Amino acid sequence: MRETRKKQNDNALEVALSLRLGRPADMAGAVAFLFADDAEWIDGQA
């Protein structure tokens, strides 16, 4: 059981490390939306 958990953790870490870091241009659309009038009801709660 413990070995399975370690393999799962190792796999999750490998996937997380393989993802590229975001760039400012990646966030531009979301930021533009959040500053638009259409986003007035978004309050940051999940």
Chimera marker file (.cmm) of the C-alpha trace (Angstrom):
<marker_set name="trace">
<marker id="1" x="0.000" y="0.000" z="0.000" r="1" g="1" b="0" radius="0.5"/>
<marker id="2" x="2.757" y="2.434" z="0.956" r="1" g="1" b="0" radius="0.5"/>
<marker id="3" x="4.655" y="1.657" z="-2.269" r="1" g="1" b="0" radius="0.5"/>
<marker id="4" x="1.565" y="2.442" z="-4.353" r="1" g="1" b="0" radius="0.5"/>
<marker id="5" x="1.198" y="5.825" z="-2.619" r="1" g="1" b="0" radius="0.5"/>
<marker id="6" x="4.857" y="6.619" z="-3.303" r="1" g="1" b="0" radius="0.5"/>
<marker id="7" x="4.426" y="5.771" z="-6.989" r="1" g="1" b="0" radius="0.5"/>
<marker id="8" x="1.345" y="8.001" z="-7.165" r="1" g="1" b="0" radius="0.5"/>
<marker id="9" x="3.218" y="10.859" z="-5.526" r="1" g="1" b="0" radius="0.5"/>
<marker id="10" x="6.191" y="10.392" z="-7.843" r="1" g="1" b="0" radius="0.5"/>
<marker id="11" x="3.907" y="10.393" z="-10.892" r="1" g="1" b="0" radius="0.5"/>
<marker id="12" x="2.109" y="13.542" z="-9.734" r="1" g="1" b="0" radius="0.5"/>
<marker id="13" x="5.427" y="15.288" z="-9.119" r="1" g="1" b="0" radius="0.5"/>
<marker id="14" x="6.711" y="14.279" z="-12.555" r="1" g="1" b="0" radius="0.5"/>
<marker id="15" x="3.613" y="15.703" z="-14.240" r="1" g="1" b="0" radius="0.5"/>
<marker id="16" x="3.778" y="18.925" z="-12.227" r="1" g="1" b="0" radius="0.5"/>
<marker id="17" x="7.442" y="19.448" z="-13.069" r="1" g="1" b="0" radius="0.5"/>
<marker id="18" x="6.892" y="18.778" z="-16.764" r="1" g="1" b="0" radius="0.5"/>
<marker id="19" x="4.371" y="21.601" z="-17.135" r="1" g="1" b="0" radius="0.5"/>
<marker id="20" x="5.745" y="24.863" z="-18.409" r="1" g="1" b="0" radius="0.5"/>
<marker id="21" x="5.626" y="28.001" z="-16.339" r="1" g="1" b="0" radius="0.5"/>
<marker id="22" x="3.049" y="30.557" z="-17.312" r="1" g="1" b="0" radius="0.5"/>
<marker id="23" x="3.962" y="33.806" z="-19.010" r="1" g="1" b="0" radius="0.5"/>
<marker id="24" x="2.272" y="37.190" z="-18.648" r="1" g="1" b="0" radius="0.5"/>
<marker id="25" x="0.630" y="36.728" z="-22.042" r="1" g="1" b="0" radius="0.5"/>
<marker id="26" x="-1.005" y="33.529" z="-20.728" r="1" g="1" b="0" radius="0.5"/>
<marker id="27" x="-2.823" y="35.541" z="-18.069" r="1" g="1" b="0" radius="0.5"/>
<marker id="28" x="-3.783" y="38.534" z="-20.208" r="1" g="1" b="0" radius="0.5"/>
<marker id="29" x="-7.223" y="37.224" z="-21.217" r="1" g="1" b="0" radius="0.5"/>
<marker id="30" x="-8.214" y="36.341" z="-17.665" r="1" g="1" b="0" radius="0.5"/>
<marker id="31" x="-7.010" y="39.670" z="-16.308" r="1" g="1" b="0" radius="0.5"/>
<marker id="32" x="-8.828" y="41.579" z="-19.057" r="1" g="1" b="0" radius="0.5"/>
<marker id="33" x="-12.038" y="39.714" z="-18.237" r="1" g="1" b="0" radius="0.5"/>
<marker id="34" x="-11.741" y="40.302" z="-14.498" r="1" g="1" b="0" radius="0.5"/>
<marker id="35" x="-11.375" y="44.047" z="-15.080" r="1" g="1" b="0" radius="0.5"/>
<marker id="36" x="-14.317" y="44.143" z="-17.496" r="1" g="1" b="0" radius="0.5"/>
<marker id="37" x="-17.867" y="45.026" z="-16.502" r="1" g="1" b="0" radius="0.5"/>
<marker id="38" x="-18.944" y="41.434" z="-17.281" r="1" g="1" b="0" radius="0.5"/>
<marker id="39" x="-17.023" y="40.261" z="-14.212" r="1" g="1" b="0" radius="0.5"/>
<marker id="40" x="-18.775" y="42.476" z="-11.662" r="1" g="1" b="0" radius="0.5"/>
<marker id="41" x="-20.356" y="39.501" z="-9.847" r="1" g="1" b="0" radius="0.5"/>
<marker id="42" x="-17.115" y="37.546" z="-9.462" r="1" g="1" b="0" radius="0.5"/>
<marker id="43" x="-15.954" y="37.835" z="-5.866" r="1" g="1" b="0" radius="0.5"/>
<marker id="44" x="-13.089" y="35.339" z="-5.660" r="1" g="1" b="0" radius="0.5"/>
<marker id="45" x="-14.984" y="32.708" z="-3.670" r="1" g="1" b="0" radius="0.5"/>
<marker id="46" x="-14.781" y="29.103" z="-4.803" r="1" g="1" b="0" radius="0.5"/>
<link id1="1" id2="2" r="1" g="1" b="0" radius="0.2"/>
<link id1="2" id2="3" r="1" g="1" b="0" radius="0.2"/>
<link id1="3" id2="4" r="1" g="1" b="0" radius="0.2"/>
<link id1="4" id2="5" r="1" g="1" b="0" radius="0.2"/>
<link id1="5" id2="6" r="1" g="1" b="0" radius="0.2"/>
<link id1="6" id2="7" r="1" g="1" b="0" radius="0.2"/>
<link id1="7" id2="8" r="1" g="1" b="0" radius="0.2"/>
<link id1="8" id2="9" r="1" g="1" b="0" radius="0.2"/>
<link id1="9" id2="10" r="1" g="1" b="0" radius="0.2"/>
<link id1="10" id2="11" r="1" g="1" b="0" radius="0.2"/>
<link id1="11" id2="12" r="1" g="1" b="0" radius="0.2"/>
<link id1="12" id2="13" r="1" g="1" b="0" radius="0.2"/>
<link id1="13" id2="14" r="1" g="1" b="0" radius="0.2"/>
<link id1="14" id2="15" r="1" g="1" b="0" radius="0.2"/>
<link id1="15" id2="16" r="1" g="1" b="0" radius="0.2"/>
<link id1="16" id2="17" r="1" g="1" b="0" radius="0.2"/>
<link id1="17" id2="18" r="1" g="1" b="0" radius="0.2"/>
<link id1="18" id2="19" r="1" g="1" b="0" radius="0.2"/>
<link id1="19" id2="20" r="1" g="1" b="0" radius="0.2"/>
<link id1="20" id2="21" r="1" g="1" b="0" radius="0.2"/>
<link id1="21" id2="22" r="1" g="1" b="0" radius="0.2"/>
<link id1="22" id2="23" r="1" g="1" b="0" radius="0.2"/>
<link id1="23" id2="24" r="1" g="1" b="0" radius="0.2"/>
<link id1="24" id2="25" r="1" g="1" b="0" radius="0.2"/>
<link id1="25" id2="26" r="1" g="1" b="0" radius="0.2"/>
<link id1="26" id2="27" r="1" g="1" b="0" radius="0.2"/>
<link id1="27" id2="28" r="1" g="1" b="0" radius="0.2"/>
<link id1="28" id2="29" r="1" g="1" b="0" radius="0.2"/>
<link id1="29" id2="30" r="1" g="1" b="0" radius="0.2"/>
<link id1="30" id2="31" r="1" g="1" b="0" radius="0.2"/>
<link id1="31" id2="32" r="1" g="1" b="0" radius="0.2"/>
<link id1="32" id2="33" r="1" g="1" b="0" radius="0.2"/>
<link id1="33" id2="34" r="1" g="1" b="0" radius="0.2"/>
<link id1="34" id2="35" r="1" g="1" b="0" radius="0.2"/>
<link id1="35" id2="36" r="1" g="1" b="0" radius="0.2"/>
<link id1="36" id2="37" r="1" g="1" b="0" radius="0.2"/>
<link id1="37" id2="38" r="1" g="1" b="0" radius="0.2"/>
<link id1="38" id2="39" r="1" g="1" b="0" radius="0.2"/>
<link id1="39" id2="40" r="1" g="1" b="0" radius="0.2"/>
<link id1="40" id2="41" r="1" g="1" b="0" radius="0.2"/>
<link id1="41" id2="42" r="1" g="1" b="0" radius="0.2"/>
<link id1="42" id2="43" r="1" g="1" b="0" radius="0.2"/>
<link id1="43" id2="44" r="1" g="1" b="0" radius="0.2"/>
<link id1="44" id2="45" r="1" g="1" b="0" radius="0.2"/>
<link id1="45" id2="46" r="1" g="1" b="0" radius="0.2"/>
</marker_set>
